[in-house]
Amino acid sequence: MGSARLPGKVMRPLCNRALLGHVLDRLKMVRNSDVLVVATTTETRDNLIEAFAAREGVACFRGSETDVLDRYYQAALHFGLANIVRATADNPLVDPVEIERLIELHLRSNADYTHAFGKLPVGIGAECFTMNALERSWHEGHRSNHREHVNEYIQELPAVFHIEELDIPPDKTAPRLRLTVDTPDDFSSMTRIYEKLYLPGTYITTEEAVALCGSL
């Protein structure tokens, strides 16, 4: 809830549902996962997020607001996870199909870290860590960017970590397209997409969003 550029953005209504609710709806579609966890902060303002997760029937873990790497690591320890998929809560168009493919590639390749960034629109992709890679990052990644961004210690050391990148279908490839919510303008754009394409009980595909934005 403490976002500097758009305070409270994850609970803003998007077609009569909180933005975070749309994220959870899409992540619940991922079939090859064991547990879905909202990892929020211990700040009082995030009590609202914990209560929302409870109403949604989703687990919640609370940790540091500024040391996001520690929050992820402690959550993974708490739930006894071997592999962790990270999808951020300001991406209401995160793609469950690509997350399933991401997990399959991650396990098949025995990677430490697998990501779906670089070709998908910004806000569509996700990333997967092994617990060992996350733990090593937690022990060795001491710079502020390592603690804030979770993945940067791994990304800086491709000779140390086995990193895989998911191949993306052509009709989802649009790396310059922003489909995330960081600013008021982003939220206005996302609202237009949802008003055009969203129907309760269904979900907007990446292909639909890319095609719509290309026609606007």
Z-matrix of the N, CA and C atoms (Angstrom, degrees):
N
C 1 1.460
C 2 1.520 1 112.51
N 3 1.331 2 117.50 1 -13.95
C 4 1.459 3 120.51 2 -174.15
C 5 1.515 4 114.86 3 -93.50
N 6 1.310 5 118.30 4 21.21
C 7 1.464 6 120.90 5 179.15
C 8 1.524 7 110.92 6 -53.86
N 9 1.333 8 116.61 7 130.48
C 10 1.462 9 120.47 8 -176.63
C 11 1.517 10 112.07 9 -70.64
N 12 1.342 11 117.04 10 -40.33
C 13 1.462 12 120.58 11 -174.09
C 14 1.528 13 112.79 12 -83.06
N 15 1.328 14 116.84 13 -27.34
C 16 1.462 15 120.31 14 -179.09
C 17 1.530 16 108.22 15 -149.06
N 18 1.333 17 116.92 16 78.82
C 19 1.471 18 120.38 17 -175.77
C 20 1.533 19 112.11 18 -55.65
N 21 1.334 20 114.64 19 138.02
C 22 1.459 21 120.10 20 176.46
C 23 1.512 22 114.76 21 71.10
N 24 1.343 23 117.13 22 16.67
C 25 1.466 24 119.33 23 -170.31
C 26 1.518 25 113.09 24 -61.41
N 27 1.337 26 118.46 25 -34.58
C 28 1.470 27 118.83 26 -173.81
C 29 1.524 28 112.93 27 -70.13
N 30 1.335 29 116.63 28 -16.67
C 31 1.466 30 119.87 29 178.07
C 32 1.520 31 112.24 30 -107.05
N 33 1.330 32 117.76 31 6.12
C 34 1.462 33 120.04 32 176.42
C 35 1.520 34 110.72 33 -67.57
N 36 1.335 35 117.52 34 139.70
C 37 1.468 36 119.30 35 -178.65
C 38 1.527 37 112.38 36 -73.47
N 39 1.312 38 114.63 37 132.53
C 40 1.460 39 122.96 38 178.22
C 41 1.524 40 105.79 39 -128.37
N 42 1.340 41 116.71 40 105.47
C 43 1.471 42 121.30 41 -173.28
C 44 1.531 43 110.91 42 53.44
N 45 1.343 44 115.03 43 49.40
C 46 1.472 45 123.27 44 173.96
C 47 1.527 46 114.14 45 67.38
N 48 1.334 47 117.13 46 18.90
C 49 1.464 48 120.84 47 173.86
C 50 1.518 49 108.50 48 -138.68
N 51 1.331 50 116.71 49 140.00
C 52 1.463 51 119.79 50 178.43
C 53 1.522 52 110.56 51 -56.36
N 54 1.319 53 115.99 52 142.83
C 55 1.463 54 121.03 53 178.83
C 56 1.531 55 110.22 54 -52.01
N 57 1.329 56 117.01 55 -44.26
C 58 1.460 57 120.70 56 178.77
C 59 1.527 58 111.25 57 -60.77
N 60 1.317 59 117.65 58 -34.04
C 61 1.459 60 121.06 59 177.87
C 62 1.516 61 111.67 60 -61.77
N 63 1.321 62 116.87 61 -40.59
C 64 1.468 63 120.25 62 177.01
C 65 1.533 64 110.97 63 -63.40
N 66 1.336 65 116.22 64 -40.43
C 67 1.464 66 119.78 65 177.88
C 68 1.528 67 110.00 66 -60.88
N 69 1.322 68 116.49 67 -46.49
C 70 1.467 69 120.67 68 -178.87
C 71 1.525 70 111.25 69 -64.93
N 72 1.334 71 116.68 70 -40.40
C 73 1.472 72 119.80 71 178.12
C 74 1.519 73 110.94 72 -55.58
N 75 1.317 74 115.84 73 -42.13
C 76 1.457 75 120.43 74 -176.17
C 77 1.526 76 111.11 75 -74.67
N 78 1.319 77 116.92 76 -38.01
C 79 1.462 78 119.75 77 179.46
C 80 1.528 79 111.73 78 -70.37
N 81 1.314 80 117.15 79 -29.06
C 82 1.473 81 120.02 80 176.60
C 83 1.527 82 111.69 81 -65.45
N 84 1.331 83 117.55 82 -18.98
C 85 1.468 84 121.10 83 178.46
C 86 1.528 85 112.82 84 -77.09
N 87 1.327 86 117.36 85 -14.64
C 88 1.465 87 120.76 86 -178.09
C 89 1.525 88 108.54 87 -71.60
N 90 1.313 89 116.13 88 116.97
C 91 1.466 90 120.28 89 -171.00
C 92 1.517 91 113.32 90 -82.12
N 93 1.324 92 118.47 91 -31.87
C 94 1.462 93 119.67 92 -174.89
C 95 1.526 94 111.93 93 -97.27
N 96 1.340 95 115.45 94 49.92
C 97 1.464 96 120.85 95 175.74
C 98 1.528 97 108.53 96 -131.99
N 99 1.322 98 115.91 97 157.15
C 100 1.466 99 121.27 98 -174.80
C 101 1.527 100 113.40 99 -102.91
N 102 1.328 101 116.74 100 -37.68
C 103 1.464 102 119.62 101 -176.87
C 104 1.526 103 108.74 102 -148.56
N 105 1.319 104 115.51 103 142.70
C 106 1.464 105 122.56 104 176.58
C 107 1.527 106 107.62 105 -110.61
N 108 1.320 107 116.24 106 126.01
C 109 1.461 108 121.21 107 -174.22
C 110 1.522 109 109.87 108 -128.13
N 111 1.316 110 116.99 109 129.78
C 112 1.464 111 122.14 110 168.46
C 113 1.522 112 107.00 111 -89.00
N 114 1.329 113 117.01 112 116.45
C 115 1.463 114 121.94 113 -179.06
C 116 1.520 115 108.77 114 -103.89
N 117 1.324 116 116.30 115 96.09
C 118 1.461 117 120.65 116 -177.23
C 119 1.528 118 109.95 117 -111.15
N 120 1.314 119 116.98 118 -169.53
C 121 1.461 120 120.30 119 -173.46
C 122 1.530 121 111.34 120 -100.86
N 123 1.326 122 114.31 121 172.07
C 124 1.465 123 120.48 122 177.87
C 125 1.523 124 111.97 123 -87.63
N 126 1.328 125 117.58 124 3.19
C 127 1.457 126 120.35 125 178.99
C 128 1.528 127 110.47 126 -66.94
N 129 1.333 128 116.00 127 144.72
C 130 1.464 129 121.23 128 -177.28
C 131 1.518 130 111.98 129 -57.62
N 132 1.323 131 116.81 130 -36.69
C 133 1.462 132 119.49 131 -178.08
C 134 1.528 133 112.29 132 -62.69
N 135 1.348 134 116.99 133 -20.62
C 136 1.464 135 120.19 134 -179.99
C 137 1.526 136 113.25 135 -90.61
N 138 1.349 137 116.66 136 6.76
C 139 1.467 138 119.30 137 169.54
C 140 1.524 139 110.04 138 -58.13
N 141 1.322 140 115.42 139 -33.72
C 142 1.467 141 121.37 140 179.59
C 143 1.528 142 110.87 141 -61.13
N 144 1.322 143 116.19 142 -38.67
C 145 1.466 144 120.29 143 179.91
C 146 1.527 145 110.37 144 -70.22
N 147 1.320 146 116.97 145 -41.85
C 148 1.469 147 119.93 146 177.84
C 149 1.524 148 110.82 147 -60.55
N 150 1.332 149 116.23 148 -42.69
C 151 1.466 150 120.17 149 179.18
C 152 1.521 151 110.72 150 -65.33
N 153 1.322 152 117.51 151 -39.24
C 154 1.462 153 120.89 152 178.87
C 155 1.527 154 110.46 153 -64.08
N 156 1.340 155 116.93 154 -44.37
C 157 1.464 156 120.61 155 178.56
C 158 1.527 157 110.56 156 -59.37
N 159 1.324 158 116.89 157 -40.56
C 160 1.466 159 120.38 158 179.28
C 161 1.524 160 110.65 159 -62.51
N 162 1.327 161 117.01 160 -43.13
C 163 1.475 162 120.04 161 178.84
C 164 1.521 163 111.50 162 -64.13
N 165 1.342 164 116.25 163 -30.43
C 166 1.458 165 121.57 164 -179.47
C 167 1.528 166 112.66 165 -83.48
N 168 1.330 167 116.73 166 -5.21
C 169 1.455 168 120.05 167 -177.64
C 170 1.512 169 113.29 168 72.15
N 171 1.339 170 116.42 169 30.59
C 172 1.459 171 122.43 170 -176.80
C 173 1.522 172 108.98 171 -115.82
N 174 1.329 173 116.55 172 139.44
C 175 1.460 174 120.86 173 178.22
C 176 1.522 175 110.76 174 -64.52
N 177 1.326 176 115.88 175 152.14
C 178 1.468 177 120.57 176 179.20
C 179 1.522 178 108.87 177 -134.94
N 180 1.323 179 115.46 178 137.54
C 181 1.463 180 121.81 179 174.56
C 182 1.523 181 107.38 180 -126.17
N 183 1.333 182 115.95 181 139.20
C 184 1.461 183 119.95 182 -178.46
C 185 1.519 184 110.56 183 -120.00
N 186 1.336 185 114.71 184 132.47
C 187 1.460 186 120.49 185 -178.41
C 188 1.509 187 111.20 186 -149.27
N 189 1.322 188 116.15 187 -158.26
C 190 1.457 189 122.38 188 -174.04
C 191 1.529 190 111.77 189 -63.12
N 192 1.329 191 116.17 190 141.05
C 193 1.464 192 120.30 191 175.24
C 194 1.522 193 111.17 192 -77.04
N 195 1.339 194 117.35 193 -38.93
C 196 1.461 195 120.83 194 -173.62
C 197 1.522 196 112.71 195 -93.21
N 198 1.326 197 118.29 196 -32.86
C 199 1.459 198 121.73 197 179.16
C 200 1.530 199 108.18 198 -96.10
N 201 1.325 200 115.01 199 80.55
C 202 1.466 201 120.38 200 -174.72
C 203 1.527 202 110.31 201 -68.39
N 204 1.318 203 117.32 202 -33.80
C 205 1.466 204 120.54 203 176.69
C 206 1.527 205 110.46 204 -59.45
N 207 1.313 206 116.82 205 -43.70
C 208 1.466 207 119.86 206 177.67
C 209 1.525 208 111.24 207 -64.04
N 210 1.322 209 116.73 208 -39.03
C 211 1.468 210 120.05 209 179.17
C 212 1.531 211 110.81 210 -60.60
N 213 1.341 212 115.57 211 -45.01
C 214 1.473 213 119.51 212 179.31
C 215 1.525 214 111.17 213 -66.03
N 216 1.317 215 115.87 214 -43.66
C 217 1.466 216 119.87 215 -178.73
C 218 1.528 217 111.07 216 -63.05
N 219 1.324 218 116.48 217 -46.28
C 220 1.468 219 119.71 218 -178.88
C 221 1.526 220 110.60 219 -66.19
N 222 1.323 221 117.85 220 -36.62
C 223 1.471 222 120.72 221 177.37
C 224 1.518 223 110.34 222 -64.73
N 225 1.328 224 116.88 223 -42.59
C 226 1.466 225 120.78 224 179.29
C 227 1.525 226 110.80 225 -63.52
N 228 1.331 227 117.03 226 -40.93
C 229 1.469 228 120.95 227 175.74
C 230 1.524 229 110.59 228 -61.55
N 231 1.321 230 115.50 229 -46.07
C 232 1.464 231 120.92 230 -176.04
C 233 1.530 232 111.71 231 -59.12
N 234 1.319 233 116.43 232 -40.53
C 235 1.462 234 120.71 233 -176.63
C 236 1.534 235 112.97 234 -95.99
N 237 1.331 236 117.46 235 2.00
C 238 1.456 237 121.16 236 176.47
C 239 1.516 238 113.65 237 63.50
N 240 1.329 239 117.26 238 42.97
C 241 1.462 240 121.39 239 -174.23
C 242 1.525 241 112.01 240 -86.78
N 243 1.322 242 115.93 241 143.51
C 244 1.465 243 121.73 242 174.97
C 245 1.517 244 111.45 243 -95.96
N 246 1.339 245 116.62 244 -32.47
C 247 1.464 246 123.19 245 177.57
C 248 1.520 247 108.06 246 -136.37
N 249 1.321 248 116.05 247 142.76
C 250 1.463 249 121.22 248 -174.28
C 251 1.521 250 108.98 249 -128.98
N 252 1.319 251 117.05 250 125.53
C 253 1.462 252 122.07 251 171.97
C 254 1.526 253 107.79 252 -95.99
N 255 1.306 254 115.89 253 129.33
C 256 1.460 255 120.62 254 178.19
C 257 1.524 256 109.41 255 -107.16
N 258 1.338 257 115.40 256 120.00
C 259 1.464 258 122.54 257 174.02
C 260 1.523 259 106.45 258 -128.77
N 261 1.308 260 118.65 259 122.84
C 262 1.460 261 119.91 260 -173.98
C 263 1.525 262 111.49 261 -81.85
N 264 1.336 263 114.74 262 151.78
C 265 1.468 264 121.41 263 -167.73
C 266 1.517 265 113.91 264 -80.67
N 267 1.330 266 117.70 265 3.20
C 268 1.472 267 119.83 266 177.15
C 269 1.523 268 111.33 267 -106.48
N 270 1.325 269 116.10 268 21.46
C 271 1.465 270 121.41 269 -178.69
C 272 1.534 271 110.68 270 -121.48
N 273 1.324 272 118.21 271 80.50
C 274 1.467 273 120.52 272 -175.70
C 275 1.516 274 114.90 273 -74.98
N 276 1.347 275 117.75 274 3.65
C 277 1.459 276 121.46 275 174.24
C 278 1.529 277 111.58 276 -116.81
N 279 1.327 278 117.51 277 18.58
C 280 1.465 279 120.63 278 177.14
C 281 1.530 280 108.63 279 -53.14
N 282 1.320 281 116.25 280 139.60
C 283 1.467 282 122.00 281 -167.73
C 284 1.533 283 111.57 282 -97.30
N 285 1.340 284 118.75 283 108.95
C 286 1.470 285 120.58 284 -179.07
C 287 1.518 286 113.50 285 -66.28
N 288 1.328 287 117.51 286 -29.73
C 289 1.469 288 120.54 287 178.13
C 290 1.528 289 110.14 288 -65.26
N 291 1.332 290 115.80 289 -44.81
C 292 1.462 291 119.61 290 179.92
C 293 1.524 292 111.33 291 -70.06
N 294 1.329 293 118.26 292 -30.18
C 295 1.468 294 119.92 293 175.83
C 296 1.521 295 110.39 294 -66.17
N 297 1.317 296 117.13 295 -41.04
C 298 1.461 297 119.36 296 176.25
C 299 1.523 298 111.24 297 -60.78
N 300 1.324 299 116.88 298 -43.76
C 301 1.468 300 120.83 299 176.85
C 302 1.535 301 111.24 300 -64.57
N 303 1.336 302 115.50 301 -36.70
C 304 1.468 303 121.15 302 178.19
C 305 1.528 304 110.27 303 -61.27
N 306 1.316 305 116.62 304 -47.61
C 307 1.470 306 120.98 305 -179.71
C 308 1.526 307 110.45 306 -62.50
N 309 1.329 308 116.44 307 -43.86
C 310 1.466 309 120.17 308 179.91
C 311 1.530 310 111.23 309 -60.31
N 312 1.338 311 116.72 310 -44.92
C 313 1.469 312 120.40 311 178.60
C 314 1.519 313 110.48 312 -64.30
N 315 1.321 314 117.17 313 -43.67
C 316 1.463 315 122.20 314 -178.69
C 317 1.526 316 111.06 315 -57.83
N 318 1.315 317 116.97 316 -46.40
C 319 1.468 318 121.07 317 -177.74
C 320 1.525 319 111.22 318 -74.21
N 321 1.318 320 115.93 319 -40.02
C 322 1.463 321 120.44 320 -177.73
C 323 1.535 322 111.89 321 -65.97
N 324 1.321 323 116.26 322 -37.32
C 325 1.469 324 121.13 323 -175.25
C 326 1.531 325 113.24 324 -90.67
N 327 1.333 326 115.94 325 -5.50
C 328 1.472 327 119.73 326 -178.16
C 329 1.526 328 111.42 327 59.45
N 330 1.308 329 116.81 328 35.13
C 331 1.465 330 121.71 329 -176.89
C 332 1.527 331 110.96 330 -75.30
N 333 1.334 332 114.98 331 156.57
C 334 1.461 333 120.97 332 170.17
C 335 1.529 334 110.25 333 -81.96
N 336 1.333 335 114.27 334 -34.14
C 337 1.466 336 120.53 335 -174.54
C 338 1.528 337 108.09 336 -149.61
N 339 1.320 338 116.33 337 130.02
C 340 1.455 339 122.05 338 179.82
C 341 1.514 340 108.34 339 -131.29
N 342 1.327 341 117.23 340 136.37
C 343 1.464 342 119.20 341 -177.14
C 344 1.518 343 111.07 342 -135.86
N 345 1.338 344 113.81 343 161.23
C 346 1.472 345 121.06 344 178.44
C 347 1.523 346 109.59 345 -123.15
N 348 1.322 347 116.86 346 41.40
C 349 1.457 348 122.13 347 179.69
C 350 1.526 349 109.87 348 -103.60
N 351 1.320 350 115.73 349 165.49
C 352 1.463 351 120.38 350 172.83
C 353 1.505 352 114.84 351 102.21
N 354 1.355 353 117.82 352 -33.24
C 355 1.463 354 120.79 353 -179.71
C 356 1.526 355 112.20 354 -118.98
N 357 1.319 356 116.54 355 -34.70
C 358 1.466 357 120.10 356 176.05
C 359 1.527 358 109.96 357 -69.18
N 360 1.349 359 118.21 358 159.18
C 361 1.462 360 119.53 359 170.31
C 362 1.529 361 110.76 360 -57.08
N 363 1.310 362 116.36 361 150.54
C 364 1.467 363 120.79 362 176.52
C 365 1.537 364 108.58 363 -61.55
N 366 1.327 365 116.36 364 125.95
C 367 1.453 366 120.42 365 179.86
C 368 1.518 367 114.60 366 103.70
N 369 1.324 368 116.79 367 -3.60
C 370 1.465 369 120.76 368 -178.20
C 371 1.527 370 111.48 369 -99.55
N 372 1.319 371 116.88 370 -33.01
C 373 1.454 372 121.58 371 -171.65
C 374 1.517 373 114.41 372 -82.32
N 375 1.329 374 114.83 373 174.80
C 376 1.454 375 123.30 374 177.42
C 377 1.521 376 107.55 375 -147.15
N 378 1.327 377 116.98 376 -179.23
C 379 1.452 378 121.80 377 -178.97
C 380 1.515 379 110.02 378 -144.63
N 381 1.331 380 116.13 379 157.30
C 382 1.458 381 121.36 380 -175.94
C 383 1.531 382 109.11 381 -132.95
N 384 1.336 383 116.37 382 132.54
C 385 1.463 384 122.69 383 177.75
C 386 1.527 385 109.57 384 -117.90
N 387 1.314 386 116.83 385 151.66
C 388 1.457 387 119.06 386 160.87
C 389 1.524 388 108.06 387 -80.99
N 390 1.311 389 115.91 388 157.36
C 391 1.456 390 119.43 389 175.65
C 392 1.524 391 110.53 390 -62.28
N 393 1.336 392 117.23 391 -36.14
C 394 1.466 393 119.78 392 179.43
C 395 1.524 394 111.56 393 -62.51
N 396 1.345 395 116.56 394 -41.99
C 397 1.464 396 119.78 395 179.22
C 398 1.522 397 111.00 396 -67.29
N 399 1.322 398 116.23 397 -40.41
C 400 1.461 399 119.90 398 178.76
C 401 1.526 400 110.36 399 -64.51
N 402 1.329 401 116.17 400 -41.50
C 403 1.468 402 120.19 401 -179.30
C 404 1.533 403 111.03 402 -65.94
N 405 1.326 404 116.73 403 -41.12
C 406 1.466 405 119.12 404 178.14
C 407 1.524 406 110.66 405 -64.29
N 408 1.320 407 116.73 406 -40.73
C 409 1.471 408 120.19 407 176.23
C 410 1.519 409 110.39 408 -59.88
N 411 1.314 410 116.45 409 -42.20
C 412 1.471 411 122.02 410 -178.49
C 413 1.523 412 110.94 411 -63.67
N 414 1.345 413 116.88 412 -39.70
C 415 1.467 414 120.76 413 -179.66
C 416 1.524 415 112.24 414 -75.69
N 417 1.339 416 117.22 415 -38.35
C 418 1.458 417 120.34 416 -168.16
C 419 1.531 418 114.55 417 -106.96
N 420 1.319 419 117.90 418 -19.78
C 421 1.464 420 120.76 419 -177.52
C 422 1.514 421 111.19 420 -87.02
N 423 1.315 422 116.84 421 96.72
C 424 1.469 423 121.16 422 -171.48
C 425 1.528 424 114.02 423 -103.04
N 426 1.336 425 117.63 424 -15.23
C 427 1.460 426 118.67 425 -178.46
C 428 1.526 427 110.56 426 -72.66
N 429 1.326 428 115.70 427 158.04
C 430 1.466 429 120.18 428 -175.53
C 431 1.522 430 111.91 429 -60.62
N 432 1.357 431 117.56 430 -36.56
C 433 1.466 432 119.40 431 -179.95
C 434 1.528 433 111.15 432 -67.83
N 435 1.335 434 117.64 433 -31.06
C 436 1.463 435 120.61 434 176.73
C 437 1.521 436 111.16 435 -66.15
N 438 1.319 437 115.95 436 -39.22
C 439 1.473 438 119.74 437 -176.84
C 440 1.526 439 111.29 438 -76.59
N 441 1.329 440 116.72 439 -30.03
C 442 1.468 441 120.29 440 -176.34
C 443 1.525 442 112.38 441 -83.37
N 444 1.326 443 117.90 442 -34.72
C 445 1.464 444 120.29 443 -168.48
C 446 1.533 445 114.93 444 -109.16
N 447 1.332 446 118.25 445 -1.53
C 448 1.464 447 124.54 446 172.63
C 449 1.527 448 113.15 447 67.96
N 450 1.333 449 117.91 448 -49.70
C 451 1.466 450 120.55 449 -170.26
C 452 1.528 451 114.25 450 -96.01
N 453 1.319 452 118.61 451 -9.43
C 454 1.467 453 119.45 452 -167.42
C 455 1.524 454 113.66 453 -72.60
N 456 1.318 455 118.68 454 -30.18
C 457 1.467 456 119.36 455 176.71
C 458 1.527 457 109.70 456 -62.44
N 459 1.325 458 116.67 457 -43.12
C 460 1.463 459 121.16 458 178.88
C 461 1.528 460 110.71 459 -65.78
N 462 1.325 461 116.74 460 -45.99
C 463 1.464 462 120.58 461 -177.29
C 464 1.525 463 112.04 462 -62.91
N 465 1.320 464 117.14 463 -29.16
C 466 1.462 465 121.30 464 -179.51
C 467 1.533 466 113.01 465 -77.08
N 468 1.343 467 117.31 466 -11.21
C 469 1.464 468 120.38 467 -173.86
C 470 1.533 469 111.37 468 -128.53
N 471 1.341 470 117.63 469 62.87
C 472 1.470 471 119.74 470 -179.19
C 473 1.528 472 113.16 471 -65.95
N 474 1.326 473 117.71 472 -18.65
C 475 1.464 474 120.08 473 177.03
C 476 1.529 475 111.62 474 -79.17
N 477 1.314 476 116.22 475 -17.55
C 478 1.466 477 121.35 476 -178.06
C 479 1.525 478 111.10 477 -97.40
N 480 1.324 479 115.88 478 -41.76
C 481 1.458 480 121.39 479 -176.55
C 482 1.532 481 110.50 480 -104.72
N 483 1.320 482 116.08 481 142.06
C 484 1.467 483 121.76 482 173.79
C 485 1.525 484 107.67 483 -80.87
N 486 1.333 485 116.69 484 109.12
C 487 1.461 486 122.95 485 -175.12
C 488 1.525 487 109.22 486 -111.87
N 489 1.320 488 116.11 487 132.61
C 490 1.464 489 122.29 488 176.32
C 491 1.528 490 109.24 489 -121.31
N 492 1.336 491 115.93 490 146.78
C 493 1.469 492 122.09 491 175.65
C 494 1.522 493 109.33 492 -118.49
N 495 1.311 494 115.94 493 130.47
C 496 1.457 495 121.11 494 -179.07
C 497 1.521 496 110.75 495 -72.26
N 498 1.322 497 116.66 496 133.44
C 499 1.463 498 121.17 497 174.71
C 500 1.531 499 108.86 498 -76.60
N 501 1.321 500 116.73 499 138.67
C 502 1.458 501 121.86 500 -172.58
C 503 1.527 502 110.94 501 -113.80
N 504 1.344 503 118.02 502 135.30
C 505 1.473 504 120.33 503 177.63
C 506 1.530 505 111.64 504 -61.43
N 507 1.330 506 117.78 505 149.14
C 508 1.473 507 121.28 506 -176.93
C 509 1.524 508 113.99 507 -57.42
N 510 1.353 509 117.83 508 -36.99
C 511 1.463 510 118.44 509 -176.68
C 512 1.524 511 113.43 510 -76.75
N 513 1.340 512 116.71 511 -1.24
C 514 1.469 513 121.07 512 172.92
C 515 1.522 514 111.81 513 -112.39
N 516 1.312 515 116.39 514 -0.75
C 517 1.464 516 120.51 515 -176.36
C 518 1.529 517 110.01 516 -84.49
N 519 1.332 518 115.39 517 113.14
C 520 1.471 519 121.51 518 179.19
C 521 1.529 520 108.13 519 -162.41
N 522 1.341 521 118.09 520 67.16
C 523 1.469 522 121.39 521 -170.84
C 524 1.522 523 114.80 522 -64.55
N 525 1.337 524 117.78 523 -18.32
C 526 1.471 525 119.52 524 -179.31
C 527 1.526 526 113.07 525 -90.81
N 528 1.320 527 116.44 526 -4.25
C 529 1.459 528 121.23 527 -178.53
C 530 1.524 529 110.00 528 -86.58
N 531 1.340 530 116.80 529 128.58
C 532 1.472 531 121.65 530 178.48
C 533 1.521 532 109.58 531 -93.62
N 534 1.334 533 115.91 532 116.63
C 535 1.461 534 121.71 533 174.78
C 536 1.524 535 109.23 534 -126.94
N 537 1.318 536 115.13 535 44.37
C 538 1.450 537 123.26 536 177.06
C 539 1.515 538 108.47 537 -123.87
N 540 1.340 539 117.63 538 172.75
C 541 1.469 540 120.74 539 -178.42
C 542 1.526 541 108.91 540 -126.88
N 543 1.326 542 115.49 541 96.45
C 544 1.464 543 121.89 542 176.70
C 545 1.524 544 112.15 543 -113.67
N 546 1.324 545 117.29 544 -24.82
C 547 1.455 546 122.20 545 -171.67
C 548 1.531 547 110.27 546 -133.94
N 549 1.334 548 117.92 547 166.79
C 550 1.472 549 119.55 548 174.30
C 551 1.523 550 112.75 549 -57.20
N 552 1.332 551 117.77 550 -37.80
C 553 1.470 552 120.01 551 177.93
C 554 1.526 553 111.14 552 -64.03
N 555 1.336 554 116.57 553 -40.96
C 556 1.463 555 120.36 554 176.59
C 557 1.523 556 110.74 555 -58.95
N 558 1.332 557 115.69 556 -43.74
C 559 1.465 558 119.19 557 -177.99
C 560 1.526 559 110.65 558 -65.64
N 561 1.320 560 116.99 559 -38.87
C 562 1.468 561 120.41 560 177.17
C 563 1.519 562 110.69 561 -62.78
N 564 1.345 563 116.97 562 -42.22
C 565 1.463 564 120.50 563 178.65
C 566 1.521 565 111.02 564 -64.31
N 567 1.345 566 116.85 565 -42.98
C 568 1.458 567 120.85 566 179.53
C 569 1.523 568 111.10 567 -64.66
N 570 1.321 569 116.49 568 -37.39
C 571 1.463 570 120.37 569 177.66
C 572 1.525 571 110.72 570 -61.61
N 573 1.334 572 116.79 571 -41.86
C 574 1.472 573 119.94 572 178.34
C 575 1.527 574 110.93 573 -63.14
N 576 1.331 575 116.82 574 -41.29
C 577 1.472 576 120.25 575 178.46
C 578 1.516 577 110.74 576 -62.52
N 579 1.322 578 116.86 577 -46.40
C 580 1.471 579 120.47 578 -178.85
C 581 1.528 580 111.22 579 -66.13
N 582 1.310 581 116.99 580 -40.02
C 583 1.473 582 119.13 581 179.44
C 584 1.529 583 111.49 582 -64.71
N 585 1.319 584 116.95 583 -29.99
C 586 1.471 585 121.13 584 179.32
C 587 1.523 586 112.56 585 -79.78
N 588 1.341 587 117.16 586 -38.11
C 589 1.459 588 120.39 587 -164.97
C 590 1.527 589 115.82 588 -117.52
N 591 1.323 590 117.83 589 -20.19
C 592 1.474 591 118.80 590 -169.68
C 593 1.523 592 112.84 591 -84.06
N 594 1.322 593 114.99 592 134.35
C 595 1.453 594 122.64 593 169.99
C 596 1.521 595 107.38 594 -128.81
N 597 1.349 596 118.98 595 130.67
C 598 1.467 597 120.00 596 179.04
C 599 1.527 598 111.23 597 -53.98
N 600 1.323 599 115.11 598 138.02
C 601 1.457 600 119.94 599 -179.16
C 602 1.515 601 113.88 600 89.60
N 603 1.330 602 116.53 601 -5.78
C 604 1.467 603 120.92 602 176.62
C 605 1.526 604 107.91 603 -124.29
N 606 1.333 605 116.03 604 179.07
C 607 1.462 606 117.10 605 173.45
C 608 1.523 607 109.66 606 -139.20
N 609 1.317 608 114.02 607 151.00
C 610 1.462 609 121.17 608 -179.24
C 611 1.519 610 108.38 609 -78.49
N 612 1.326 611 117.24 610 125.33
C 613 1.459 612 119.78 611 178.67
C 614 1.524 613 110.42 612 -81.01
N 615 1.321 614 115.03 613 159.50
C 616 1.463 615 120.00 614 176.54
C 617 1.520 616 110.26 615 -61.58
N 618 1.322 617 116.71 616 -40.78
C 619 1.467 618 119.91 617 -179.87
C 620 1.523 619 110.95 618 -60.03
N 621 1.338 620 117.28 619 -42.00
C 622 1.468 621 121.07 620 178.66
C 623 1.523 622 111.21 621 -63.80
N 624 1.323 623 116.83 622 -43.65
C 625 1.464 624 120.44 623 -178.47
C 626 1.519 625 111.30 624 -66.24
N 627 1.330 626 116.71 625 -41.90
C 628 1.470 627 120.68 626 179.27
C 629 1.525 628 109.83 627 -64.66
N 630 1.337 629 117.28 628 -43.93
C 631 1.466 630 120.51 629 -180.00
C 632 1.513 631 111.77 630 -64.28
N 633 1.331 632 116.62 631 -41.66
C 634 1.466 633 120.25 632 179.57
C 635 1.519 634 110.72 633 -63.70
N 636 1.325 635 117.48 634 -47.24
C 637 1.463 636 120.40 635 -178.30
C 638 1.521 637 111.38 636 -65.15
N 639 1.321 638 116.27 637 -30.73
C 640 1.460 639 119.83 638 177.20
C 641 1.504 640 112.99 639 -71.41
N 642 1.345 641 116.81 640 -20.69
C 643 1.469 642 120.73 641 -178.83
C 644 1.515 643 112.70 642 -97.19
N 645 1.348 644 116.92 643 -9.63
C 646 1.479 645 118.97 644 -177.04
C 647 1.523 646 110.88 645 -78.50
